[in-house]
Structures are given as structure tokens and as C-alpha cells.
Amino acid sequence: MPHPWLTMFIIADAIIVTAIGLLIISGRLKLKGSFKVTTGGVDLPALMAFSKEKHARIGEYLRANWSGAPESLPQVLETLLAELQSDAQARGLTLDREMLKSILASSVRAHRVVKSHDLGEAMKRVA
């Protein structure tokens, strides 16, 4: 059985956190500040903005340049990957090829243009 002071501390903590949360949600308390999160030398907000911006382009390119034949998909993905790499470098983002492949695969899946199995096989063949 925990000590009574520990129980009281946990209850008081829960009340304070809940009260602050309610003040923030209601708009009575506003937090100001900016956060820059980096992982592995990559600015995550910049990475997210890049991914979001390129998502529409990836869908357009797939619909315009992929015939639907699974054997032609690796070439289309390779071209898109090269375009992503060029655009990332132009923005000053240092992204390795695996990160770009992950962004590309995630976007292609979200567009639901390619069957999951076909995408997996094509991504294995993309260098």
C-alpha cells in the first residue's frame, strides 16, 4: 500500500494537469513559443512540410506516368525519388535515400493508386 502522501501527491498532480489542460482548451491560457525538433540532423517541421507539399505531386505524377502495370512501377518510383532528392537538396534538407524512399512509399500508399504488394515489391527494386 502506498504512503498517504504519495496518494495525495498523485491526486493533486492530476487535478493541476487537468485544470491547466482545460484552461488551454478553453482558450483562457495560451502558450507562446516555438519549438524546433531535430532528429538525426533533420528539422522535423521542415521534413513534415516537405512531405505534405510533395504528396500532391507524387499523386499527380503516378496518375500521369504509371500505366498500372506492376513491372513498370519501379521506374516511375525511381524517377519520383530522384525528383524528391533534388527538391530536398534545393531546400537545404539533408535526407538520406532511405528517408526519401519512406516518404515516397507513405505518400503512394495514401493515394491508394497502387496495391500494397506491388508497391512493396517495386520499392525493393528501387535502388
RADAVEN-V598108 format. One record per helix or strand of 2 or more residues. SS is the DSSP state (H for helix, E for strand). FROM is the first residue (numbers start at 0). TO is the last residue. If there is no record, write none. Layout:
BEGIN
SS;FROM;TO + SS;FROM;TO
END
This chain:
BEGIN
H;3;25 + E;37;38 + E;41;42 + H;43;64 + H;69;90 + H;96;110 + H;115;124
END
